[in-house]
Amino acid sequence: MELRTKLLIGATAAFIAASAAAGLIGHIRIAGLEQRIDSLKAEAETMETHAAKLETETHVYKEKIVLLEKRLAEVMAATRLQDAQLEKLAADTDAARRALDRQRRGAKQRS
């Protein structure tokens, strides 16, 4: 065999070995990326489930807020009514005191 043939065979073998190594490295990288994708998909599914649970809880809390706001409005309306009644009672009490004072002054002036 000539030197040129040996060099050509060696270069071809080196090229085949380099190509095989590159293919193997590429395959290993792809396998690693596929595993990473699978783990990220599982994590995304977990997050999606958690998000759905939080949305449900949020809906429940929103309903409670609406109910509590309604109750608060009812209590405030009752409070306004009671305030009006108290003001009327205060005015009636003041009028009764003034009438009593007038009667007492009238009784003192007659005596």
N, CA, C and O atoms as a printed pandas DataFrame, in Angstrom:
     atom_number atom_name residue_name chain_id  residue_number  x_coord  y_coord  z_coord
0              1         N          MET        A               1    0.840   -1.174    0.000
1              2        CA          MET        A               1    0.000    0.000    0.000
2              3         C          MET        A               1    0.879    1.228    0.000
3              4         O          MET        A               1    1.925    1.304    0.645
4              5         N          GLU        A               2    0.414    2.135   -0.725
5              6        CA          GLU        A               2    1.167    3.370   -0.826
6              7         C          GLU        A               2    0.833    4.262    0.360
7              8         O          GLU        A               2   -0.179    4.097    1.040
8              9         N          LEU        A               3    1.718    5.197    0.570
9             10        CA          LEU        A               3    1.539    6.149    1.671
10            11         C          LEU        A               3    0.276    6.983    1.446
11            12         O          LEU        A               3   -0.470    7.282    2.379
12            13         N          ARG        A               4    0.065    7.340    0.204
13            14        CA          ARG        A               4   -1.108    8.155   -0.100
14            15         C          ARG        A               4   -2.383    7.376    0.212
15            16         O          ARG        A               4   -3.332    7.963    0.732
16            17         N          THR        A               5   -2.441    6.142   -0.072
17            18        CA          THR        A               5   -3.605    5.312    0.186
18            19         C          THR        A               5   -3.811    5.170    1.683
19            20         O          THR        A               5   -4.932    5.246    2.186
20            21         N          LYS        A               6   -2.690    4.958    2.390
21            22        CA          LYS        A               6   -2.790    4.850    3.851
22            23         C          LYS        A               6   -3.310    6.148    4.461
23            24         O          LYS        A               6   -4.151    6.124    5.359
24            25         N          LEU        A               7   -2.810    7.275    3.974
25            26        CA          LEU        A               7   -3.271    8.581    4.477
26            27         C          LEU        A               7   -4.756    8.788    4.155
27            28         O          LEU        A               7   -5.514    9.309    4.974
28            29         N          LEU        A               8   -5.146    8.381    2.979
29            30        CA          LEU        A               8   -6.545    8.519    2.579
30            31         C          LEU        A               8   -7.441    7.638    3.441
31            32         O          LEU        A               8   -8.518    8.064    3.859
32            33         N          ILE        A               9   -7.000    6.417    3.707
33            34        CA          ILE        A               9   -7.774    5.521    4.562
34            35         C          ILE        A               9   -7.824    6.078    5.980
35            36         O          ILE        A               9   -8.876    6.049    6.618
36            37         N          GLY        A              10   -6.689    6.589    6.481
37            38        CA          GLY        A              10   -6.643    7.179    7.825
38            39         C          GLY        A              10   -7.540    8.406    7.931
39            40         O          GLY        A              10   -8.258    8.576    8.916
40            41         N          ALA        A              11   -7.495    9.260    6.911
41            42        CA          ALA        A              11   -8.328   10.467    6.911
42            43         C          ALA        A              11   -9.807   10.088    6.851
43            44         O          ALA        A              11  -10.645   10.697    7.516
44            45         N          THR        A              12  -10.109    9.076    6.047
45            46        CA          THR        A              12  -11.496    8.629    5.945
46            47         C          THR        A              12  -11.970    8.043    7.273
47            48         O          THR        A              12  -13.085    8.304    7.725
48            49         N          ALA        A              13  -11.087    7.237    7.893
49            50        CA          ALA        A              13  -11.441    6.657    9.190
50            51         C          ALA        A              13  -11.621    7.756   10.241
51            52         O          ALA        A              13  -12.542    7.693   11.055
52            53         N          ALA        A              14  -10.741    8.761   10.221
53            54        CA          ALA        A              14  -10.859    9.874   11.166
54            55         C          ALA        A              14  -12.156   10.644   10.919
55            56         O          ALA        A              14  -12.845   11.045   11.856
56            57         N          PHE        A              15  -12.473   10.843    9.633
57            58        CA          PHE        A              15  -13.709   11.550    9.300
58            59         C          PHE        A              15  -14.930   10.758    9.771
59            60         O          PHE        A              15  -15.878   11.329   10.310
60            61         N          ILE        A              16  -14.898    9.441    9.564
61            62        CA          ILE        A              16  -16.017    8.596    9.998
62            63         C          ILE        A              16  -16.128    8.611   11.522
63            64         O          ILE        A              16  -17.230    8.684   12.066
64            65         N          ALA        A              17  -14.975    8.543   12.214
65            66        CA          ALA        A              17  -14.986    8.574   13.680
66            67         C          ALA        A              17  -15.503    9.921   14.181
67            68         O          ALA        A              17  -16.292    9.969   15.124
68            69         N          ALA        A              18  -15.062   11.018   13.554
69            70        CA          ALA        A              18  -15.522   12.351   13.960
70            71         C          ALA        A              18  -17.022   12.502   13.701
71            72         O          ALA        A              18  -17.755   13.072   14.510
72            73         N          SER        A              19  -17.459   11.978   12.555
73            74        CA          SER        A              19  -18.891   12.053   12.237
74            75         C          SER        A              19  -19.711   11.238   13.232
75            76         O          SER        A              19  -20.775   11.670   13.675
76            77         N          ALA        A              20  -19.207   10.065   13.575
77            78        CA          ALA        A              20  -19.919    9.227   14.543
78            79         C          ALA        A              20  -19.950    9.898   15.910
79            80         O          ALA        A              20  -20.971    9.874   16.597
80            81         N          ALA        A              21  -18.812   10.504   16.306
81            82        CA          ALA        A              21  -18.761   11.198   17.597
82            83         C          ALA        A              21  -19.721   12.384   17.598
83            84         O          ALA        A              21  -20.436   12.608   18.575
84            85         N          ALA        A              22  -19.735   13.138   16.509
85            86        CA          ALA        A              22  -20.644   14.285   16.417
86            87         C          ALA        A              22  -22.096   13.813   16.464
87            88         O          ALA        A              22  -22.935   14.429   17.121
88            89         N          GLY        A              23  -22.384   12.722   15.769
89            90        CA          GLY        A              23  -23.743   12.178   15.797
90            91         C          GLY        A              23  -24.130   11.714   17.184
91            92         O          GLY        A              23  -25.251   11.944   17.638
92            93         N          LEU        A              24  -23.176   11.044   17.870
93            94        CA          LEU        A              24  -23.436   10.577   19.228
94            95         C          LEU        A              24  -23.656   11.751   20.179
95            96         O          LEU        A              24  -24.571   11.732   21.003
96            97         N          ILE        A              25  -22.810   12.770   20.058
97            98        CA          ILE        A              25  -22.965   13.966   20.907
98            99         C          ILE        A              25  -24.315   14.631   20.629
99           100         O          ILE        A              25  -25.016   15.034   21.557
100          101         N          GLY        A              26  -24.671   14.744   19.355
101          102        CA          GLY        A              26  -25.969   15.328   18.998
102          103         C          GLY        A              26  -27.124   14.518   19.566
103          104         O          GLY        A              26  -28.098   15.072   20.075
104          105         N          HIS        A              27  -27.001   13.203   19.471
105          106        CA          HIS        A              27  -28.047   12.327   20.009
106          107         C          HIS        A              27  -28.166   12.492   21.529
107          108         O          HIS        A              27  -29.270   12.558   22.068
108          109         N          ILE        A              28  -27.026   12.557   22.205
109          110        CA          ILE        A              28  -27.037   12.744   23.665
110          111         C          ILE        A              28  -27.676   14.083   24.026
111          112         O          ILE        A              28  -28.476   14.168   24.958
112          113         N          ARG        A              29  -27.316   15.128   23.278
113          114        CA          ARG        A              29  -27.910   16.453   23.547
114          115         C          ARG        A              29  -29.423   16.434   23.311
115          116         O          ARG        A              29  -30.193   16.981   24.100
116          117         N          ILE        A              30  -29.827   15.804   22.230
117          118        CA          ILE        A              30  -31.262   15.730   21.928
118          119         C          ILE        A              30  -31.994   14.959   23.017
119          120         O          ILE        A              30  -33.082   15.353   23.434
120          121         N          ALA        A              31  -31.399   13.857   23.481
121          122        CA          ALA        A              31  -32.036   13.075   24.549
122          123         C          ALA        A              31  -32.153   13.911   25.821
123          124         O          ALA        A              31  -33.178   13.872   26.502
124          125         N          GLY        A              32  -31.103   14.668   26.138
125          126        CA          GLY        A              32  -31.152   15.542   27.316
126          127         C          GLY        A              32  -32.221   16.613   27.178
127          128         O          GLY        A              32  -32.945   16.912   28.128
128          129         N          LEU        A              33  -32.312   17.188   25.979
129          130        CA          LEU        A              33  -33.332   18.213   25.744
130          131         C          LEU        A              33  -34.745   17.618   25.812
131          132         O          LEU        A              33  -35.668   18.261   26.312
132          133         N          GLU        A              34  -34.905   16.397   25.310
133          134        CA          GLU        A              34  -36.216   15.751   25.391
134          135         C          GLU        A              34  -36.614   15.492   26.840
135          136         O          GLU        A              34  -37.774   15.663   27.215
136          137         N          GLN        A              35  -35.644   15.079   27.649
137          138        CA          GLN        A              35  -35.931   14.883   29.077
138          139         C          GLN        A              35  -36.309   16.211   29.721
139          140         O          GLN        A              35  -37.237   16.280   30.527
140          141         N          ARG        A              36  -35.588   17.253   29.361
141          142        CA          ARG        A              36  -35.886   18.588   29.912
142          143         C          ARG        A              36  -37.293   19.031   29.501
143          144         O          ARG        A              36  -38.030   19.604   30.302
144          145         N          ILE        A              37  -37.651   18.762   28.254
145          146        CA          ILE        A              37  -38.991   19.112   27.772
146          147         C          ILE        A              37  -40.054   18.354   28.563
147          148         O          ILE        A              37  -41.066   18.927   28.966
148          149         N          ASP        A              38  -39.816   17.061   28.781
149          150        CA          ASP        A              38  -40.783   16.262   29.543
150          151         C          ASP        A              38  -40.949   16.796   30.960
151          152         O          ASP        A              38  -42.068   16.886   31.466
152          153         N          SER        A              39  -39.833   17.149   31.602
153          154        CA          SER        A              39  -39.939   17.663   32.973
154          155         C          SER        A              39  -40.629   19.023   32.993
155          156         O          SER        A              39  -41.399   19.317   33.908
156          157         N          LEU        A              40  -40.352   19.856   31.981
157          158        CA          LEU        A              40  -41.017   21.162   31.915
158          159         C          LEU        A              40  -42.515   21.006   31.631
159          160         O          LEU        A              40  -43.328   21.772   32.148
160          161         N          LYS        A              41  -42.878   20.015   30.812
161          162        CA          LYS        A              41  -44.302   19.765   30.562
162          163         C          LYS        A              41  -45.004   19.335   31.845
163          164         O          LYS        A              41  -46.110   19.787   32.142
164          165         N          ALA        A              42  -44.346   18.454   32.605
165          166        CA          ALA        A              42  -44.941   18.003   33.869
166          167         C          ALA        A              42  -45.089   19.176   34.831
167          168         O          ALA        A              42  -46.102   19.305   35.518
168          169         N          GLU        A              43  -44.072   20.024   34.872
169          170        CA          GLU        A              43  -44.132   21.202   35.751
170          171         C          GLU        A              43  -45.244   22.146   35.305
171          172         O          GLU        A              43  -45.954   22.712   36.137
172          173         N          ALA        A              44  -45.394   22.316   33.987
173          174        CA          ALA        A              44  -46.454   23.183   33.463
174          175         C          ALA        A              44  -47.835   22.625   33.806
175          176         O          ALA        A              44  -48.745   23.382   34.143
176          177         N          GLU        A              45  -47.990   21.311   33.723
177          178        CA          GLU        A              45  -49.274   20.699   34.080
178          179         C          GLU        A              45  -49.582   20.904   35.557
179          180         O          GLU        A              45  -50.725   21.173   35.928
180          181         N          THR        A              46  -48.554   20.774   36.400
181          182        CA          THR        A              46  -48.741   21.013   37.835
182          183         C          THR        A              46  -49.156   22.457   38.080
183          184         O          THR        A              46  -50.067   22.728   38.863
184          185         N          MET        A              47  -48.482   23.375   37.407
185          186        CA          MET        A              47  -48.814   24.798   37.568
186          187         C          MET        A              47  -50.221   25.093   37.058
187          188         O          MET        A              47  -50.947   25.891   37.651
188          189         N          GLU        A              48  -50.599   24.453   35.965
189          190        CA          GLU        A              48  -51.940   24.661   35.414
190          191         C          GLU        A              48  -53.009   24.165   36.383
191          192         O          GLU        A              48  -54.034   24.819   36.573
192          193         N          THR        A              49  -52.765   23.013   36.990
193          194        CA          THR        A              49  -53.697   22.477   37.982
194          195         C          THR        A              49  -53.805   23.423   39.173
195          196         O          THR        A              49  -54.899   23.695   39.668
196          197         N          HIS        A              50  -52.665   23.915   39.619
197          198        CA          HIS        A              50  -52.654   24.848   40.754
198          199         C          HIS        A              50  -53.382   26.142   40.386
199          200         O          HIS        A              50  -54.126   26.694   41.197
200          201         N          ALA        A              51  -53.163   26.623   39.157
201          202        CA          ALA        A              51  -53.835   27.843   38.712
202          203         C          ALA        A              51  -55.349   27.651   38.663
203          204         O          ALA        A              51  -56.105   28.548   39.036
204          205         N          ALA        A              52  -55.786   26.487   38.206
205          206        CA          ALA        A              52  -57.230   26.211   38.164
206          207         C          ALA        A              52  -57.809   26.192   39.573
207          208         O          ALA        A              52  -58.904   26.703   39.809
208          209         N          LYS        A              53  -57.068   25.599   40.508
209          210        CA          LYS        A              53  -57.520   25.572   41.904
210          211         C          LYS        A              53  -57.620   26.994   42.454
211          212         O          LYS        A              53  -58.587   27.338   43.135
212          213         N          LEU        A              54  -56.611   27.818   42.154
213          214        CA          LEU        A              54  -56.636   29.204   42.634
214          215         C          LEU        A              54  -57.784   29.987   42.005
215          216         O          LEU        A              54  -58.397   30.826   42.665
216          217         N          GLU        A              55  -58.078   29.718   40.739
217          218        CA          GLU        A              55  -59.210   30.390   40.096
218          219         C          GLU        A              55  -60.521   30.020   40.785
219          220         O          GLU        A              55  -61.385   30.873   40.988
220          221         N          THR        A              56  -60.662   28.756   41.140
221          222        CA          THR        A              56  -61.865   28.313   41.847
222          223         C          THR        A              56  -61.972   29.019   43.194
223          224         O          THR        A              56  -63.040   29.507   43.566
224          225         N          GLU        A              57  -60.856   29.070   43.923
225          226        CA          GLU        A              57  -60.861   29.754   45.222
226          227         C          GLU        A              57  -61.184   31.232   45.048
227          228         O          GLU        A              57  -61.917   31.810   45.851
228          229         N          THR        A              58  -60.637   31.843   44.002
229          230        CA          THR        A              58  -60.906   33.252   43.734
230          231         C          THR        A              58  -62.389   33.470   43.483
231          232         O          THR        A              58  -62.973   34.437   43.973
232          233         N          HIS        A              59  -62.995   32.575   42.721
233          234        CA          HIS        A              59  -64.432   32.685   42.442
234          235         C          HIS        A              59  -65.239   32.601   43.735
235          236         O          HIS        A              59  -66.191   33.357   43.930
236          237         N          VAL        A              60  -64.855   31.681   44.616
237          238        CA          VAL        A              60  -65.549   31.533   45.902
238          239         C          VAL        A              60  -65.414   32.818   46.708
239          240         O          VAL        A              60  -66.391   33.302   47.279
240          241         N          TYR        A              61  -64.200   33.373   46.754
241          242        CA          TYR        A              61  -63.995   34.598   47.520
242          243         C          TYR        A              61  -64.762   35.767   46.913
243          244         O          TYR        A              61  -65.284   36.612   47.640
244          245         N          LYS        A              62  -64.832   35.819   45.584
245          246        CA          LYS        A              62  -65.600   36.897   44.947
246          247         C          LYS        A              62  -67.074   36.795   45.325
247          248         O          LYS        A              62  -67.724   37.807   45.588
248          249         N          GLU        A              63  -67.599   35.572   45.353
249          250        CA          GLU        A              63  -68.997   35.390   45.764
250          251         C          GLU        A              63  -69.197   35.823   47.208
251          252         O          GLU        A              63  -70.205   36.447   47.540
252          253         N          LYS        A              64  -68.236   35.492   48.070
253          254        CA          LYS        A              64  -68.332   35.905   49.472
254          255         C          LYS        A              64  -68.282   37.420   49.588
255          256         O          LYS        A              64  -69.006   38.009   50.390
256          257         N          ILE        A              65  -67.428   38.051   48.786
257          258        CA          ILE        A              65  -67.329   39.511   48.817
258          259         C          ILE        A              65  -68.658   40.138   48.411
259          260         O          ILE        A              65  -69.121   41.086   49.044
260          261         N          VAL        A              66  -69.270   39.609   47.355
261          262        CA          VAL        A              66  -70.569   40.137   46.909
262          263         C          VAL        A              66  -71.602   39.987   48.018
263          264         O          VAL        A              66  -72.366   40.914   48.286
264          265         N          LEU        A              67  -71.629   38.828   48.660
265          266        CA          LEU        A              67  -72.576   38.586   49.745
266          267         C          LEU        A              67  -72.323   39.545   50.909
267          268         O          LEU        A              67  -73.261   40.120   51.461
268          269         N          LEU        A              68  -71.049   39.713   51.278
269          270        CA          LEU        A              68  -70.727   40.605   52.396
270          271         C          LEU        A              68  -71.027   42.064   52.056
271          272         O          LEU        A              68  -71.463   42.825   52.920
272          273         N          GLU        A              69  -70.796   42.457   50.802
273          274        CA          GLU        A              69  -71.133   43.826   50.400
274          275         C          GLU        A              69  -72.646   44.047   50.475
275          276         O          GLU        A              69  -73.104   45.115   50.879
276          277         N          LYS        A              70  -73.411   43.035   50.085
277          278        CA          LYS        A              70  -74.873   43.136   50.178
278          279         C          LYS        A              70  -75.299   43.272   51.633
279          280         O          LYS        A              70  -76.135   44.110   51.969
280          281         N          ARG        A              71  -74.709   42.429   52.507
281          282        CA          ARG        A              71  -75.034   42.503   53.940
282          283         C          ARG        A              71  -74.642   43.861   54.503
283          284         O          ARG        A              71  -75.380   44.443   55.298
284          285         N          LEU        A              72  -73.480   44.368   54.091
285          286        CA          LEU        A              72  -73.027   45.674   54.563
286          287         C          LEU        A              72  -74.003   46.765   54.139
287          288         O          LEU        A              72  -74.317   47.659   54.925
288          289         N          ALA        A              73  -74.484   46.698   52.902
289          290        CA          ALA        A              73  -75.457   47.683   52.426
290          291         C          ALA        A              73  -76.742   47.606   53.246
291          292         O          ALA        A              73  -77.331   48.634   53.581
292          293         N          GLU        A              74  -77.175   46.383   53.569
293          294        CA          GLU        A              74  -78.378   46.229   54.395
294          295         C          GLU        A              74  -78.161   46.809   55.789
295          296         O          GLU        A              74  -79.035   47.492   56.323
296          297         N          VAL        A              75  -77.003   46.539   56.375
297          298        CA          VAL        A              75  -76.705   47.065   57.716
298          299         C          VAL        A              75  -76.629   48.586   57.680
299          300         O          VAL        A              75  -77.117   49.259   58.588
300          301         N          MET        A              76  -76.015   49.125   56.629
301          302        CA          MET        A              76  -75.915   50.584   56.529
302          303         C          MET        A              76  -77.296   51.214   56.369
303          304         O          MET        A              76  -77.566   52.271   56.939
304          305         N          ALA        A              77  -78.174   50.569   55.595
305          306        CA          ALA        A              77  -79.537   51.090   55.436
306          307         C          ALA        A              77  -80.270   51.058   56.770
307          308         O          ALA        A              77  -80.962   52.012   57.123
308          309         N          ALA        A              78  -80.122   49.965   57.510
309          310        CA          ALA        A              78  -80.754   49.873   58.831
310          311         C          ALA        A              78  -80.178   50.925   59.769
311          312         O          ALA        A              78  -80.907   51.507   60.573
312          313         N          THR        A              79  -78.885   51.170   59.673
313          314        CA          THR        A              79  -78.241   52.182   60.518
314          315         C          THR        A              79  -78.773   53.572   60.192
315          316         O          THR        A              79  -79.037   54.367   61.094
316          317         N          ARG        A              80  -78.931   53.866   58.896
317          318        CA          ARG        A              80  -79.484   55.179   58.519
318          319         C          ARG        A              80  -80.903   55.344   59.057
319          320         O          ARG        A              80  -81.274   56.419   59.530
320          321         N          LEU        A              81  -81.692   54.275   58.984
321          322        CA          LEU        A              81  -83.058   54.321   59.506
322          323         C          LEU        A              81  -83.039   54.559   61.013
323          324         O          LEU        A              81  -83.803   55.375   61.528
324          325         N          GLN        A              82  -82.168   53.846   61.714
325          326        CA          GLN        A              82  -82.070   54.029   63.164
326          327         C          GLN        A              82  -81.574   55.433   63.510
327          328         O          GLN        A              82  -82.028   56.031   64.486
328          329         N          ASP        A              83  -80.642   55.960   62.710
329          330        CA          ASP        A              83  -80.178   57.334   62.942
330          331         C          ASP        A              83  -81.328   58.322   62.792
331          332         O          ASP        A              83  -81.473   59.245   63.594
332          333         N          ALA        A              84  -82.145   58.121   61.760
333          334        CA          ALA        A              84  -83.289   59.013   61.554
334          335         C          ALA        A              84  -84.263   58.904   62.724
335          336         O          ALA        A              84  -84.801   59.909   63.189
336          337         N          GLN        A              85  -84.488   57.677   63.198
337          338        CA          GLN        A              85  -85.384   57.494   64.338
338          339         C          GLN        A              85  -84.803   58.146   65.593
339          340         O          GLN        A              85  -85.537   58.757   66.371
340          341         N          LEU        A              86  -83.504   58.020   65.791
341          342        CA          LEU        A              86  -82.871   58.654   66.958
342          343         C          LEU        A              86  -82.959   60.173   66.880
343          344         O          LEU        A              86  -83.200   60.839   67.887
344          345         N          GLU        A              87  -82.764   60.719   65.677
345          346        CA          GLU        A              87  -82.887   62.171   65.522
346          347         C          GLU        A              87  -84.310   62.620   65.844
347          348         O          GLU        A              87  -84.507   63.644   66.499
348          349         N          LYS        A              88  -85.304   61.854   65.383
349          350        CA          LYS        A              88  -86.695   62.207   65.683
350          351         C          LYS        A              88  -86.947   62.120   67.182
351          352         O          LYS        A              88  -87.588   62.999   67.758
352          353         N          LEU        A              89  -86.440   61.051   67.825
353          354        CA          LEU        A              89  -86.608   60.922   69.276
354          355         C          LEU        A              89  -85.911   62.063   70.010
355          356         O          LEU        A              89  -86.438   62.587   70.991
356          357         N          ALA        A              90  -84.732   62.445   69.539
357          358        CA          ALA        A              90  -84.012   63.553   70.177
358          359         C          ALA        A              90  -84.805   64.849   70.024
359          360         O          ALA        A              90  -84.905   65.639   70.963
360          361         N          ALA        A              91  -85.369   65.061   68.833
361          362        CA          ALA        A              91  -86.165   66.269   68.616
362          363         C          ALA        A              91  -87.420   66.242   69.482
363          364         O          ALA        A              91  -87.790   67.264   70.061
364          365         N          ASP        A              92  -88.081   65.088   69.581
365          366        CA          ASP        A              92  -89.270   64.970   70.429
366          367         C          ASP        A              92  -88.910   65.201   71.894
367          368         O          ASP        A              92  -89.654   65.858   72.623
368          369         N          THR        A              93  -87.770   64.660   72.325
369          370        CA          THR        A              93  -87.334   64.846   73.715
370          371         C          THR        A              93  -87.055   66.317   73.987
371          372         O          THR        A              93  -87.455   66.850   75.022
372          373         N          ASP        A              94  -86.363   66.978   73.047
373          374        CA          ASP        A              94  -86.084   68.411   73.222
374          375         C          ASP        A              94  -87.379   69.213   73.279
375          376         O          ASP        A              94  -87.510   70.132   74.088
376          377         N          ALA        A              95  -88.330   68.867   72.425
377          378        CA          ALA        A              95  -89.609   69.581   72.433
378          379         C          ALA        A              95  -90.335   69.347   73.752
379          380         O          ALA        A              95  -90.932   70.275   74.298
380          381         N          ALA        A              96  -90.295   68.122   74.272
381          382        CA          ALA        A              96  -90.946   67.825   75.550
382          383         C          ALA        A              96  -90.269   68.591   76.680
383          384         O          ALA        A              96  -90.952   69.094   77.573
384          385         N          ARG        A              97  -88.948   68.692   76.661
385          386        CA          ARG        A              97  -88.233   69.457   77.705
386          387         C          ARG        A              97  -88.608   70.934   77.636
387          388         O          ARG        A              97  -88.849   71.572   78.662
388          389         N          ARG        A              98  -88.656   71.468   76.425
389          390        CA          ARG        A              98  -89.031   72.880   76.297
390          391         C          ARG        A              98  -90.457   73.113   76.808
391          392         O          ARG        A              98  -90.728   74.098   77.494
392          393         N          ALA        A              99  -91.362   72.191   76.464
393          394        CA          ALA        A              99  -92.746   72.322   76.929
394          395         C          ALA        A              99  -92.799   72.229   78.447
395          396         O          ALA        A              99  -93.543   72.979   79.079
396          397         N          LEU        A             100  -92.032   71.330   79.043
397          398        CA          LEU        A             100  -91.994   71.191   80.496
398          399         C          LEU        A             100  -91.432   72.456   81.133
399          400         O          LEU        A             100  -91.954   72.933   82.141
400          401         N          ASP        A             101  -90.365   73.001   80.545
401          402        CA          ASP        A             101  -89.796   74.246   81.077
402          403         C          ASP        A             101  -90.820   75.379   80.998
403          404         O          ASP        A             101  -90.926   76.175   81.930
404          405         N          ARG        A             102  -91.572   75.462   79.903
405          406        CA          ARG        A             102  -92.589   76.515   79.784
406          407         C          ARG        A             102  -93.668   76.343   80.849
407          408         O          ARG        A             102  -94.118   77.316   81.454
408          409         N          GLN        A             103  -94.076   75.093   81.069
409          410        CA          GLN        A             103  -95.095   74.848   82.094
410          411         C          GLN        A             103  -94.564   75.216   83.469
411          412         O          GLN        A             103  -95.285   75.819   84.264
412          413         N          ARG        A             104  -93.325   74.869   83.765
413          414        CA          ARG        A             104  -92.766   75.196   85.079
414          415         C          ARG        A             104  -92.661   76.713   85.247
415          416         O          ARG        A             104  -92.981   77.241   86.312
416          417         N          ARG        A             105  -92.220   77.407   84.212
417          418        CA          ARG        A             105  -92.125   78.867   84.319
418          419         C          ARG        A             105  -93.513   79.490   84.466
419          420         O          ARG        A             105  -93.707   80.453   85.208
420          421         N          GLY        A             106  -94.462   78.920   83.745
421          422        CA          GLY        A             106  -95.834   79.422   83.861
422          423         C          GLY        A             106  -96.388   79.166   85.247
423          424         O          GLY        A             106  -97.098   80.013   85.788
424          425         N          ALA        A             107  -96.081   78.021   85.838
425          426        CA          ALA        A             107  -96.562   77.682   87.175
426          427         C          ALA        A             107  -95.895   78.579   88.198
427          428         O          ALA        A             107  -96.548   78.982   89.160
428          429         N          LYS        A             108  -94.620   78.910   88.034
429          430        CA          LYS        A             108  -93.909   79.777   88.980
430          431         C          LYS        A             108  -94.437   81.205   88.886
431          432         O          LYS        A             108  -94.556   81.892   89.900
432          433         N          GLN        A             109  -94.749   81.647   87.687
433          434        CA          GLN        A             109  -95.233   83.011   87.526
434          435         C          GLN        A             109  -96.635   83.159   88.109
435          436         O          GLN        A             109  -96.982   84.251   88.557
436          437         N          ARG        A             110  -97.428   82.144   88.124
437          438        CA          ARG        A             110  -98.763   82.212   88.681
438          439         C          ARG        A             110  -98.717   82.220   90.199
439          440         O          ARG        A             110  -99.583   82.798   90.856
440          441         N          SER        A             111  -97.672   81.555   90.763
441          442        CA          SER        A             111  -97.656   81.480   92.211
442          443         C          SER        A             111  -97.161   82.719   92.848
443          444         O          SER        A             111  -97.093   82.798   94.074
